């Protein structure tokens, strides 16, 4: 789990929260296994949860390249 420090300690997890591109599951960086595509992840904001990573056999559904963990 990401430990919030300083001014952000009483804040929200908005800056470390991502959503799965397929199932829209809420993912917290540091707490959940999050995978992204190195090619199209920056342009499409494509993040995937562990269940969809296994279902896709580790391949991006958009460009068919290998997914990498964050």
Buried (B, 14 or more C-beta within 10 A) or exposed (E): EEEBEEEBEEEEBEEBEBEBBBEEBEBEBEEBEBBBBEBBBEEBEBBBBBEBBEEBEEEBBBEEBEBEEE
